[in-house]
Amino acid sequence: MVPGTAPDPGRDSGQDSGHFTLPNAITLARLCAVPGAVWLIVQGRLDMAFWVFVAAGASDGLDGWLARVRNTRSRLGAILDPVADKALLVSTYVSLAAIGVLPDWLAILVVFRDLLIVGGVLLLYVLGEPPQIRPLMVSKVNTVAQIILAAGALLLAGYGWGDAWALEAMVVAVTATTIASGAAYVVQTARRPR
């Protein structure tokens, strides 16, 4: 920094760094990988879809790390990152259910929970009561369980490993945490002060 000049607020204080950042480019690439992953699943190339899913997961960690290290956080990234994550997870669940690898009711449950949360947030905005959005611990556990199940289903089915009991245990875990997470958000919203 040149003596006598003011610090750049976007670089030094963690404020918005603009739209065109490396972390945002990585997040956008992850979002663009979603159609490819869906196509691979529908075509029965679950082995390749597994690696696309793993790469997308690694990119999720990388973009967050880069945003922190390079101090390039942005409002666009804060919105785009969860959208890319949800698009990948929901698309993977729906695609795996469509080809019979995961139960269709589980894909419906996962999609419904996300629609319930997003719909609730939108409704509160329309009513002029913007919610304080803060992730709950049960929601974080649910996301981890969903990721493990999606990756596990792609790996087991893609490489022909027949561990049906492991897949069933993961389905039970995702079902329980999805229901608990959705219910927790509803309760949290109902208890919020007016």
ABEGO torsion letter per residue (X at the ends): XBBGBBBBAAAAAGBBAEABBAAAAAAAAAAAAAAAAAAAAAAGBAAAAAAAAAAAAAAAAAAAAAAAAAGABBAAAAAAAAAAAAAAAAAAAAAAAAAGABBAAAAAAAAAAAAAAAAAAAAAAAAGBBBBBBBBAAAAAAAAAAAAAAAAAAAAAAAGBABAAAAAAAAAAAAAAAAAAAAAAAAAAAABBX
